[in-house]
Amino acid sequence: DADVTQTPRNRITKTGKRIMLECSQTKGHDRMYWYRQDPGLGLRLIYYSFDVKDINKGEISDGYSVSRQAQAKFSLSLESAIPNQTALYFCATSKIDGYNEQFFGPGTRLTVL
Amino acid sequence: TQLLEQSPQFLSIQEGENLTVYCNSSSVFSSLQWYRQEPGEGPVLLVTVVTGGEVKKLKRLTFQFGDARKDSSLHITAAQPGDTGLYLCAAPLNRDDKIIFGKGTRLHILP
């Protein structure tokens, strides 16, 4: 089945460490997204990419960076992790069809101590 | 400012009961999506509504898009424990633009 995968699924790290979360998709979608989910705050968009040469900041991009290595790969980096970046992180993809229906990966639970 | 307001935030009801949850906005949207998220998993798309007044059914779930395309509702008939989860509504700010999400309704169906 065409799918969206994320690695790692769980990660515990310390303040100040550099962390990379990876996302791969076999859906053939051009658009990819990174979200974080926090209790009470819902899903918030960090970065998005509408094609390989396109990178856009979302609602909460400070402290994060991304790389779109190929149509199928979109990675999220925390250059110097801090405790308030502890959250669930989701990668998603969408087609270019006017609706932008989101297809999510299983998520990465990140804890920054 | 939360562009998509979902209510109620939490709902706990007995198996077999009916329920309705709401997604409201002061903005007009070209389309609106509903997702369900179960613990430990990513949200899964249930339906997209496009036309004002549109009604879509997915087994026991009925989705309606408001006539003015500013709001939507999800009605579940004869709720089952398998309906438990976080229900999220979402919409593109502009047609073919990135999506914004409501904060969700957390639904718990008691057996």
Boltz contact constraints between the chains, C-beta under 6 A:
constraints:
  - contact:
      token1: [A, 42]
      token2: [B, 101]
      max_distance: 6.0
  - contact:
      token1: [A, 42]
      token2: [B, 103]
      max_distance: 6.0
  - contact:
      token1: [A, 43]
      token2: [B, 101]
      max_distance: 6.0
  - contact:
      token1: [A, 48]
      token2: [B, 98]
      max_distance: 6.0
  - contact:
      token1: [A, 90]
      token2: [B, 42]
      max_distance: 6.0
  - contact:
      token1: [A, 98]
      token2: [B, 95]
      max_distance: 6.0
  - contact:
      token1: [A, 98]
      token2: [B, 96]
      max_distance: 6.0
  - contact:
      token1: [A, 99]
      token2: [B, 31]
      max_distance: 6.0
  - contact:
      token1: [A, 99]
      token2: [B, 48]
      max_distance: 6.0
  - contact:
      token1: [A, 100]
      token2: [B, 92]
      max_distance: 6.0
  - contact:
      token1: [A, 100]
      token2: [B, 99]
      max_distance: 6.0
  - contact:
      token1: [A, 101]
      token2: [B, 45]
      max_distance: 6.0
  - contact:
      token1: [A, 101]
      token2: [B, 48]
      max_distance: 6.0
  - contact:
      token1: [A, 102]
      token2: [B, 99]
      max_distance: 6.0
  - contact:
      token1: [A, 104]
      token2: [B, 42]
      max_distance: 6.0
  - contact:
      token1: [A, 104]
      token2: [B, 43]
      max_distance: 6.0
  - contact:
      token1: [A, 105]
      token2: [B, 42]
      max_distance: 6.0
  - contact:
      token1: [A, 106]
      token2: [B, 41]
      max_distance: 6.0
  - contact:
      token1: [A, 106]
      token2: [B, 42]
      max_distance: 6.0
  - contact:
      token1: [A, 107]
      token2: [B, 42]
      max_distance: 6.0
